[in-house]
Amino acid sequence: MLFTYSPDDVYAMVEAYGEKGRQAYALGAAIVDGAFPLAYAFFQAILLTFTFRRVFAKDSLMQRLHLFPFGVMINDYLENSGIIFMLLRFPDEMRGVARLTSVFTTTKWIMVGISGALVLIGLLGVSYKKLAKGSS
C-alpha cells in the first residue's frame, strides 16, 4: 500500500515477515491479487464505456479512455510479479527488481487516481445531463 519504496525498505519488510509470512504473502498475492486487478479493470472499463457514451461525442478522444483501467491492471500485475519474485528468492536480494517494482507501484497509484477521476467525470457528466434534461 506504499506509494514508493527503496530496495532497503522492501527487504526490511520481507525479512520481518519470516519464512511462513513470506510464503503466505506470496500465495495471497498470487491468488487475491491475481483476480482483483482483472475484476476492477473490467468494472471500471464498463462503467467508463457506459458513462462516456452518454457524455461525450462518438469521435471524442475521451471515448478511447475507457481502456485506461487496463493500464492500471497491467501495472498492478507487474508490481505483484515483482513482489512475488522477491518473496520467493529471499534471502537473495534483487535490488534492481525492487527498484523496478517500486516504479510499477508508483505508476499504478498515479493511474488509479487518474482512473478514479475519469469515473467521477463520467458519473458527474451523466448526472449533469439527466438534471439538464429534467429541467428543460
Buried (B, 14 or more C-beta within 10 A) or exposed (E): EEEEBEBEEBBEBBEEBEEEBBEEBBEEBBEEBEEEBBEBBEEBBEBBBBBBBEBBEEEEEBBEBBEBBBBBBBBBBBBBBBBBBBBEEBEEBBEEBBBBBBBBBBBBBEBBEBBEEBBEBBBEBBEEEEEEEEEE
